[in-house]
Amino acid sequence: METGHGVPPSDPTALFRDVVSTLRETRRGVYQHRMAQALLQKDASGSRLVALGEDSERAVFFNPASQTLESVPFDRDGTHEDDAEVLSRRLSDPATWVERNVAELAWIHPHFRWACGLDGDDRVRT
């Protein structure tokens, strides 16, 4: 795995704008801000937001406590954990999963873009 250089990005305002921008490109409606807020609230409460699936209907979260990677549907009402799908178990770092699945993702969290050296990759929306 190629590792990014320097310090990974960590500006929460830029992260919010980045998610909203991707949702505007990929989802209809006027609730992109509410959806982004729901995703980042889940991110702040223990599960790390990793990426958005290519249709931006599902978000990929990593739970460090259980070492699971899950695909979770979301909408303007929030995330829907009851309909989550486990993508990987016993995973210590989701960066390898991101590298293998980059072509099927609409958006990748800046930390994982940095960790995988994808910041200059045209396939990754920023």
N, C-alpha and C positions, 0 to 999 in steps of 0.2 A: 504494500500500500504506500502510495506517495503521500508524504506529509506536507501540509502547508508550511509556510515560513512565517516567522514572527508570531504575533498574538492573534488568536481567533477573534472575529468580530463579536461584540457583546452589547451593542446599543439597543435597548428594548424598543425605543421609538422607531428606529430604522427597521427593526424586525417586524413590528406591527404593520408599518407601511408596506414592507416587502410582501407579507402575507396578503394584505388587502389588495395590492396590485395584482398578484397572481389570481386571486379569487375574482377580481373584476374581469380578467381575461378569460377565465374558464367557467364561471358560474353566472347564470342569469339572476336577475332580481336586484334588490336594493339593500340586501342585508349582509353585504360582505364585511362591514365593520363588526357586526354582531358575531358572525362566524369566526372572524379572526380573534376577537376577544375570547370566545369560548375555547378556541384551540390554545391560546396563550395562557388562559387560566388553568387548563389541565396541565400545561407545561410547567407552570409555576407551583403546582401542587404535587409534584413528585414524578410524574411520567414525562419524559423528555420528548418534545416534538422533534421528529426527524425529517419528515417529508410529507408532501401531498401526492396522492396518486394522480395518474395522468388526467383523470376526469375531475379532480378536486372534489370528489364526493366522499372520499375517505382520507383520513390522515394516518400517518404511521407514527406510532409512539413507542418509545423504549422505556420499560420499567426496570430501573437498575436493581431494585430490591428482589424482583422475581427473575430477572435476567430474561425477560420475554420482549419480543417485538410484536406489536399488534397493529392491525389495520382497523381503524375505528371510523364508522360513518359519522357525519356531522351535518348540521344544517343551522338555520337561524335560531333554533331552540337549544343548540348546544351539541355536545358529543353524545353518542348513543353506545355506551359500553356493552349493553346487553347483546348488541349485534356485532361485536368485535370479532375479528378473526386472528388467531395466533399465526404469525408468519415465521417465527423462530423461537426456540426455547434454548436455555443455557447459553445465551449470547452475552459475551462480556463487553463487546464494542460494536455498535451498529454500523460503523464506517465501512466494513467489508461488505455488508449487505447493501449499503448505498452504492458502492462501486459496482456491484453485480447488477443492480436494478436501475441505474441512472436513466436509462432510455425509457423506462416506464413511469417516470416521475415528472409531475408538472412543476414541482418546487422542492428544493432541498434546503434545510435549515443552514444558515451561514456557517455555523460551527462545523457541520459535516462537509459542506463545500470546501471549507478551509482544510479540514483534516484529510480529505481525499485529494486535495490539490485540484479542485474543479472550478475554482474562481474564474479562470479564463476560458472555460469550456463553453462553446456556443450552444451546446445541447441543454444547458442548465439555465433556466430563467432566473433572473435576479431582480 
